[in-house]
Amino acid sequence: MKRFKKNKQVFYCILTLSSFFLGCHEKDFVSEENNESVLLTQNTSSNLISGTIAFEQSGPVGGGYPNVVTWDPNDPNKVYFGSDIGGTGVSTNYGKSFKTKCKGLGYQDSHQKIATLNAIDVNGSTVIVGGTGFKGIGGEVISSTDNGDSWNVDSSDISFSAQNSNVPLPTGRPRSTDASLIQWVSGSTWVAGTYKDGVWISTNNRSSWTKINNVFNSGAVHVRAMAMSPNDPNAVYVGLWGDDSSIPNKGLWLISGLNTSSPSGTQISNIPDVVESIVVLGNRLYLACGRFGVRRYVPSNGNLSDITGSIGTSVMSTAISGYERNWNTDRVVVGTADGDGDIWLSEDSGTTWTNTTASGVSNTPWDGTQDLLVFQKHGNWALGKSNCDIASIQVSPHDNRKWVVCSTSAIWTTHDSGVTWKPANGFQILTYRDVDINQSGVIAVGNTDHDLVTSSDGGANWYSAGLGGVTTGHGITFSPDGSEVALAANERDNNTTAGKFGIVSSLSSSSPIVDEVTGTPSPKRIIGCSWVEFPGGTERIIAAVDDGEIITSDRPSNSNNFSTNWVSRSTPAFTNLQSNNGLRCSVVTNGTTTTFMYDRLTGVWRTTDYGVSWTKILTKPVGKDEGYLAYDSSNDILYVSTDEDVFRIANASVGGSPSEVNLNYPKDNPGAMALDPSGRLLVYARPENASNPDCFLYRLNNPHNTQNGWLDKADDTLREVAATAIDMSASDDYIVIVTDGKGLLISSND
């Protein structure tokens, strides 16, 4: 029995799993303009187990932006995806559910930005080849020969773009992504179309690439799609974006002579300036031409037909796939964007069209019971809605009734030719920022699409609560008694709007309550906070402001509300620090007098008077996703992970500059850390390089009195996810790791 403070009343709450599940039903949904909560009963795995550490991906499904899907040519059940921030993954049930599979790619951020992914039958074996990068910077060619279980980096010679473009290309969507951008020619020869640097060729199985020169007009070449010629095994069709007077190269080109030292290029006449996607069915090319609609082109006789029909040009035709029959009965499937994200079907080679997403779209995933959180909160992102953009379509080469589609925040599947559509389960590319676990085992996690999600049963079911909008840079912390959560939520891209701040209560009910605390400074994000209590019951929020200061807000013991008059508490030395570009900073506290904060610009700071004055106790600047703290308040020991080492600082709250002891961490790149209630210290280690691509999770069982004995607790699931751990928390029951673009991971704590 635990005492909770809520709504000007003191009441007693007994939390049981049976009462929790009695509260979980489909109609439990509350939404207000700036105060919204959503109940999730998703079909994610439950970790209500005890035993050894074994991670599972958990949390709400959906989010981010899946860019591309590709069907295994040799296995009718396997489909692979690539995403803008979440790397790669595989489905073994023809797209109904997916699992992240990025082993070998975690050591570089750009590896998670997948612009193209193409599964190709090479002499009877499946080779999956992908291209990564951001606006043509920092990209690679990657590949897998074991069904996506592990990945290699073949070359860093060329780059793609998995995210938004620069002008004159569309700065939003559609993006420069397509499954076709890397093609196998024959033998060891491959061809690739890049974001802005034209077409390249490799004659040594992708180990190195050479640009094909003198095949286009002078000036920029922005490749959007490619397809091998149906008539010439040494020729490739290349679709370009050229819907701007400043871009000289437009439409569709044929590059011939790939088996020679001097390939030649020919522009195909009368093709629209934009070719977003190409599918070859027999001797026919079907082209999705953006705002220009859809075309059919027959190279053997030069026949070109505008088959846009009822799809229209008020939307962009961005993705195309199909199934070969004959010249007038081909099955053609087209996806649209920038208006409505629909999937159109033609059974007669484009003569007539049917909108398959006008009805029959369910927002509940396969084998799920509730709509995805992302569509509960952003309904117009769902398939067929106004803010849904279709990025990629693939019709199964094994069963043309089965299609898989990438679109805004989800992968969608039909197994009956578009009569029924459902989002895939298990697909997670959400980015999380903060995680905390209270004394009762409630997990609270902040993410960049939905503010806050909580679970009180180890990840089987999730509630959502927030302050509205798409957010980033959270500061999350439980109240001293664990009954409430403080939540900071900020606009995503710029530090130009006042950060929002709220207090979430009724954490285990079907409708969490969110009370906003207004008056935060503008324009500054809140990126970390602690919640402390004075003798007598007054409580205080101590918050770090991005590129700003330290501020506090108090809630007197006789009140239920925090003050909207935030007080600046920065000493001169601490003013205008915490420039984290929207990323969270690490904050720990004993719940009363003492709080520690890691400012990435300067080092570790301490207050022992409830946030009024601050002293720097460790000078150590760090970079993005570095600099973490854990605090053993019973023994007054602070643990610090920097960019190179892990330290123990004894008597951490004592005045002066306490001395630190190096804990001989086995790796050079420690990251997120957590101290469980039993005193065991967990520290995540990021992958290092191509020779050391695995991540690690080291635990030191007695960090208070030893410097050695670290044990690696990372399992195969953690290594497969291979993303940067943004934050970590541990109770005696659970370990929770939140990632950058890969959802969250939960394990029992052995």
N, C-alpha and C positions, 0 to 999 in steps of 0.2 A: 504494500500500500504506500503510495507516494503522494506527497502534497504538491498540488499544482496551483499556480496563480493565473486566473483567467477571467476576463470580463467583470472586474470589480467584485468577484466572488472567490472564496476559497473552497475548493471541493476536493473530494478524494476519487481517484480513478484506479480501478483494477484492470490492467490490460491483459487480456487472454487472447490466444489465437482464435478461439471460437467466437468471441465477440467481434474480433477483426473481420472474420469471414462473413458474419451475419450482416456486417455493414457494407459488403461488396456486392452491389447490384447495378444493373445497367443504367438506371435513371439517376444515379448519384453524380450530378454534374452541376456546378455552380459557376456562373460567369458574370462578371461585372466589368465595366470599362477598364478600370485600373486595379482590379482585385479579383482574380480568377483562380479557380481550383478545379481540378479534373481528377476523377478516379480512374485508375487503370487496373484492369484485371487481365494482364497480358499473359500469353502462353510462354513466358520465359521460365527458365529452370529455377527450381527452388534449391537453396543451399542449406536447408534445415537438416544438416547432417553434422556428425562429428567425425574426426579422423584426421588423416594427413592433409596437407595443403594440396588442393586440387582446384584450379581456377575454372570458372565458367563465365562466358560473356552473359551479362545480365542487363537489366534496365530496359527502358522503353525502346521499341524497335522503330526504325525510320530515322529521318534526319539527314542533314548534309545534302549532297547531290551526287547520285550515282551517274557516271558518265557513259558507261559502255558495258554491254554484255556480249558474250560470244559463246556459241554452243560447241561442245566437244564433238568433233567430226566422227569420233570412233566410239562414243558412249552416249546413248540417247538420254541418259538421266543427268548428265553433268553439264552445268552451265557456269561460266566464270564471269565475275564482274570486276570493273575498275571504277574508282570514284575520285572525286576532286580532292579529298583530304584523308580518305579512309583506306587507301591501298586497294588490295585485291581480296577476293574471296571466291568460294565455290558452293554450288548447290549440287546435291546428289539426288534430288527428286524433281528434276526439270524445272527448277526455278521457284518452287513453293517455299523453300527456306534456304537460307545461306549461312555460311560460317566464314569468318575472316581467316585468311591463309596468307600471311605475309612473311613467313620465316625467311630470313636472309636479306630483308630490305630495310630493317629498322634503323640502320646507322646513319641515314641521311633523310632529311625532311622531304626532299623532292621525290623520293621513292614512293611516297604515299599519294602523290598527285598523278593519277593515271589518266592519260588522255586517249590512249588507244590500247586495245587488247584484242588479239586475234588468235584463236585456236585453229591450227592448221594441220592437216594430215600430211606429214612429210614421210613418204615411203612407208606408210602403214602405221606410223607412230604419231601421237599428238604432241606438237610443240606449241606452247602458248607464248606468244611474243607480245610485249607491251612497250609503250613509250611514255615517258614521264616528263614533267617539267612545269614551269609556271611562266607563261608569256615568253616562251622560248629561252628561258634561263634555267640553268642547273638541271638539265634533264639527262635521261639515260635511256638506253634500250635494255629491257629486262626480259628474262625468259624462264620458263619452267618446263621440264620434261617429265615431271612426276605428278601430273594432274593438279598442279598448283600447290602441292604440299610444301615445296621449298622453291626459292627463286634465286636466280643468278643475275648479276649485272654484266651484260655483255660488252657494253661500250658507253662512254660518255661523250661521244663525238657529236651527237645531234640532240636537239631538245624539242619538246612539244609544249602544249599548254592545256592543263587540265582545269583551269579556272577562267575567270573573266578576262576579256581581251582588252587591248589598248586601241584607241582610235587610230585609224579610221575603221577598224573592225568593230562590230557591235560590242559595246563595253559590258553589257549584261549577257543575255543568252539570245540566240544559240552560241555555244562555245565551239572552239576548234577541236572537237572530239568526234571520233568515229572508230568503229572496229577495224575499218579497212586501211588505216594509215600506214600499216606495215604489211607487206605482201611477200610471199615466197615466190621466186621466179623458177628456179630449178637448181639442183645440185647445192652448192654453197652460196648461191646468189640470192640476195634479198633487196627489196626496194622500199623506201620510206618517204613519206611526205611530212614535212615539218611545219611548225607554226608560222614562221616568217622567212625561212631560209631555203625554200624550194624543195626539190626532190634529190634524194641521196641514194647511193647504191653501195652494197657490201658484197664482196666476192669471197669472204672468209667466214661465213656463218655469223655475221653481225659483230665480229670482233673489232672491225674498223669500218669507217664509211667515207666515201668520196662524193662530193657534190657533183651532180650532173649539170654541167654548164651548157650555155648556148642552146637551150631547148625552149626557153620562154623569151618574151620581150624583156628588155632591160627594166630594172625596177623590182619592187617587192613581189614575192610570190607567196600567197597565203593558201596553203593546201587544206581543204576541208574533207576530202574523200578520195579514195582510189579503188580501182578494180582492174584485175587482170583482163586483158582483151579476150573475148570469146573466140577470136579468129587467129590470133598470133601469140604463141606462148612466150615470146620475148618482147611483148608490148604491154603497157599499162595505161589505162585511162585515169586522168587526174582531174578532180573537181576543185575549183578555186572559188574563193570569195573575192568579188571584184565590184561590188555595188557601191562604188565611190569613184569620183572622177580622178582622185589622186592615185588610184591603183591601176596600173597599166595592164595587168594580167587578169583575165576574167574567164568565167565559164568552164568549158570542158576542153581538155587537151589530150592528145595521144602521144605518148613517148614510145618510140620504137627503137629497136636495135639494142636492147638491154644486154645482149650477149656480145656486143662489140665495144670497142674502146671509145666510140663517138656516137652515142644515142642521139636521135633527132626528135624534135617536137613539132606537132602540128595542132593548131587551134581548130576545133570543130565549129563550123559556121552555124549561126542562128541559135546557138544555145544561150539561155539567159546568163546574166553576169554572175550569178551565184549557183554553185552546185554543192549542196550540203551533204548529200549522201547518195550512194550508187548501189544498185543491186543488179547483177547479171543473171538473167533467166534465159537459158538457151542462147540464141544469138542476139538477144535483145537487152538493151540497157534501160533501166528505169531510174530516173533522176529526181530527187527531191531538191527543188530549186528555191528554197526560202520563200520570200514574199512573191516570187514569180510563179509559184505553184509546182506542178509535176509534169515531167516530160517523159516520152518514150522515144528512144533512139535505136535504130537498127543499122549498125556499122556497115553491113554487107551491101546495102542499097542506099544508105544515106537518108532513109525515111525518118522524119522527125515529127512527132505528134504532141500537141498540147492536150494532156489528159487530166487537167486539174479538175474540171467538172465541178461538182457540188462541194468539194473541199474549199474552193475559193482562195482568194489572195488577201483576205483580211487577217489571215494568220500566216505564219511561216511554215512551210513544209520542210521539216528538219531531219527526218529519219525515214528510211525506206527499207523494206525487206520483202520477201515473197517466196513463191514456190512455182517451179517451172511446170507448165502443162503444154500448151501449144500457143501459137502466135496470138490467138484471140481469146484464150481461156486461162491465161496465167493468173495465179492468185497473187495480188499485190497488196501490201499493207503499208500505210503511210501514217507517220506521227506528226503532229503540229505543235506550234509554240507561239508565244507572243500574241495571245488572244484567248485561245482555249486549247488545252492540252488533250486533244482527241486522237483516237486511233481509227483510221478509215480503212475499209476493206473493199477491194474490187475483185470479183470472180471472173471478170471478162477483160483482163489486160488494161483496165483503166477506162473502159467505156462508161461504166456506172459505178457509183460509190455508195457505201453504207457506213454510217457513223456507229461503230460498235460500242462507243462509250457514252452514247446518248442515254443508255439505260443499262442495268445489269452490273454496275460498278459498286462493289462493297468495300468499305474502308476497314473492315475486319480482316486480319490476315488469315491465311490458311492455318487451320487447326487452332485459331484464336477464338476468343469470346467477346472481345471489346474492340471498338475502333482504335486505330493507332492514335497515340497521344498527339502526334504532329497534326493530324487531321481533325482531332477534336478542338484543337486550339487555332488551327489555320485551315479551315475547311476549303478555301479556294485554292489550296496547293494540291488537292487530290486530283486523281486522274479524271480528265474531262472538264475540269474547272478553269476559271479565268486566269489564275496565276500558276497553272501547271504547264511546264515546258517539257516536251518530249526530247530526250537526248539520243536515244538509241533504241532500235527494235531488232530482234532476231526471231525469225520463224524457224522452228526446229527443222534441220535437214532430215530428221528421222521420222517426224510425225507433224505434218503441216498444220494440224489443229492447235498445236502448242506454240505459243509465242511468249517471249519475255521482253519487257519494256523497261528502260531506265527513264525516270522523270524526276521532277522536283521532289526530293525527300523520300523517295521510295522506289523499289523495284516491283513491277506489277507482272502478274502472270495470268494467262488464260489457257485452258486446256480444251476449250470447245469453240475455237475460232472466234473468240470475242463475245460470245453470249454471256459468259461470266468472267468478271475481272476481280482479282483480289491482290492486295499487296503481299509481298513475300514476308515470311516470318524470319526472325533471327538477324535480319539485316540491320547493322548498327554502324553508322558513321557520325554519331553525335560527338561533339567536342565538349568535354566537361572541364570545370575549373577548380572546384573545391569539393571536399568530402569531409564529413564528420559523423561520428557515431556516439550516441548518448549512452547513459548508464543502463537504459532499458533495452538497448540493442536497436533503436531506431536509426536507420541510415538516412542521412540528408545529403543530397548531391546537387550542385548547381551546374547547369549546362547552358550553352549559348543559344539555344532555340526556345527553351521553355522555363527559364528561371530556376525552379527548384522541383526536384522529385524526391519523395521519401518512401521508405519501405520499413515495415516493422516485422517482416517475416523472412529476412535474409535474401530478399530479391525476388520472391515469387510474385508479389503484387506491389504496385507502385501508385502513389498519389502524386498529383501535380498541383502546385500552387505558385502564384507569382504576381507580378506587378504589371504585366502587360508588355507587349513589344518583343523584339528579338534582342537578346542581351548577351553581355560578355563581362569578363573581369569580376567575377563574384567575390564577395567576402561572406563566408558562411561560418556561423558558430552557434552552438547550443547555449541556452541560458545556464547559469550555475546549477539549477535543479533539473535540467534536461527536458523541461516541459515545453519549451519554445525554441525556435530557431530564428536567428537574425539573418537577413538576406539583403545583400546589396546587388543591384541590377543596373546595368549601364548600357547606353547605346553602343552599337558594335564597332563602328569604324573610326569615329573621331571623338576627341575629348572636348566636345563643344556643347554638351548638354548636361544639366545637373544629373548626377547619379541618383537613382531611386533607392530607398531603403525601407524595409518592412520587417515586421515581427509576425512570424507564423506560429499559430497555436492550434490546439486540437489535432495534433499530428497523427493520431491513430484513428481518427474518425473518417467518415466518408466525405466530409467537407471541411478540410483545413481552413482556418480563418486567417486572413492576411490583413494586418493593420499597417498602413503606410505611415512612416515617420517622415514628414515633409521638412523643408527648410535646409536640405543639404546644400553645400556650396555649389555655385554654378560658375563656369562649366568644368566640373572636375568629377572623375569617376572615383567611386569607393572600391578599393581593391583588396582589403583585408580588414578584419576587425576582431576584437575580443569583447567578452561580456563578463563584467566583474560585479561583485556585490560588496557594499560597505557594511560594517557592523550597524545593526538597526534596520537593515532591509533595503535601503536605497540601492538601485542598480544603475550601472553605467555601461554604455557602449563606447569603446575606444576604436576609432576607425582611421585607417590610412587612406589618404586621397592621392590619386594618381597625378604626379607632377604638381603636388600641392603641399599638404600639411597633415597634422594630426588633429582630429576633431572629436569631441565627445558629446553625448546626449544622456541625460539622467532621467530615471523613473523613480520618483519618491516612493517610499514604502506604502504610503496611503493612496497611491494613484495606480491606475492601470495603463497609463500612457506615458511614453517617452516624450521628452520636451522637443518641440520643433525649433527651439533656439539652440542650434549647435554651437559649441564653444571651441575656439581655436586653442590648442594646447601645445603647439610647436615651440620648442626653444629655438633661438636663432640658428643653431647648428642643424636643425632638422627641417627648416623651411625649404620648400620647393624640391625636396628629395622625392623618392618613390616614383621615379619616372619609369613605369613598367609597361607603357604602351598598351594598357588595358588588361594585361595579364595579372593574375592574382599575386599577392605577396604572402609569405609565410608568417603567421602570427600564432603564438601560444601563450597561455596564461595559467596562473594558479587559481583563477576565479576570484581573487581578491586584489591584493595590493600590486601584484607583479605581472607585467606583460613584457614579452620579448617580440621583436619585430625584425625581420630580415629585409633591409632596404638593399635592393640589388646594386644600386649605384655606389654604396659606401660600406655596407657591412651590417653587423648585428647591433641593435639598440635595445635598451632596457629602461623601463620605468618601474619604480617601486612605490609610487604615490598615486596609483590609479590613473596614470596617463598624464599627469600634470607636467612633469619634467622628465627629460630623457638623457641617457648617457650611452655613448657608443662603447661597447665592450669587445668588439672584434672588427678590425678593419680588413674587409675582404670583399671587394666588388665581384659580382658574378654576372652571368648572362641569362638569356632566356631559359626558363624552366630549370634554373639552378638556384641554389640558396634555400635550404629548408631547415626547419627547426622541429625538435620534439623536446618536451619538458617533463621531467620527473619531479613533481612539486613536493612529494613526500621527502625526497632526499636532496632537493634543491640542486638538481643536476640538469644542465641544458646540453642537448646534443645538437650539433650543427653539421650539415653537409654543405660543402662548398663545391666549386667546380672540380676539385682535385682530391679532397680529403674529407674524412669524418672526424669530428672532434668531440670530446667530452669536456664540459666546463663545470667543475664542482663549485659549490657555494656561489651559484650563478647570481643570486639576488643580493649578494653582499656588496657593499660599496667598493669603489676602486675598479681596477681592471683585473678580473679573475684570470688565472692562467688556464690554458687549455692543454689537453692530452690527446695526441693523435691516436686514433683507435685502429690504425693499420688496416684500413679498408682495402680489400683485395683489388679493386679497380680504380682507374684514374678519373672516372667520370660518374661519381655518385649523383643521385637526384632526389626524388621524393622519398620521404622517410616517415616512419610511424613508430610509436612506442606503445605496446599493448599494456593493459592493466597489470600483467604479470611481470612487467619490466623487461620484456624482450624487445630489442631494437631491430626494425626492418628497414633496409635501405635498398632502393631500386638503383640499378646501374644500367645506363643507356648502352646500346650497341656501339662499338667503337669504329669499325671500318669493315671493308670487304673481307678482310682476313679474320675478323672477329665480329660477325654480324648478329650474335645472340645477345639478348638482354639477360640480366641476372637480378635475382631478388635475394640479397644476403641477409641472414639473421644472426645476431649476436645475442646469446641467451642471457649473459650476465655483463651487460655493458658498463654497469656501475663499478665493477672491480676487475675487469679484464680488458685487454686490448687485442686478444687473439681468439680464434675459434669461430670465425665466420663460416656459416653454412649456406650454400646456395639452395634456395627453396623455390626457384622458378621451375614450372612444369612446362609440358609441351604447349599447352594452350596459351600461356603467357608468352612463350617464345614465338608462337605463330602470330599472335596479335602484333607484336613487334612495334608498338607505338611508344612515343614518349609518355611516360607517366607524369601527369600534371600534379597529382596530389595522391595521398594515401592515408588511410586511417585503419586502426586495428582495435578490436575489442577482444575479449577472451574467446568469443564465438566466431568472429568473422574478420577477414582481411578484405578491404575494399580498395581497389586501385582505379582511378579515373584517368582517362587517356585523352590525347589530342587526336580526335577524329576516329576513334575505334570503340566508342561506347565505354562501358565500365566492366571491370572484372571483379568477381566475388569468389572467395574461398572460405571454407571453414578454417579456423585457426587451431592447429594441433597443439 
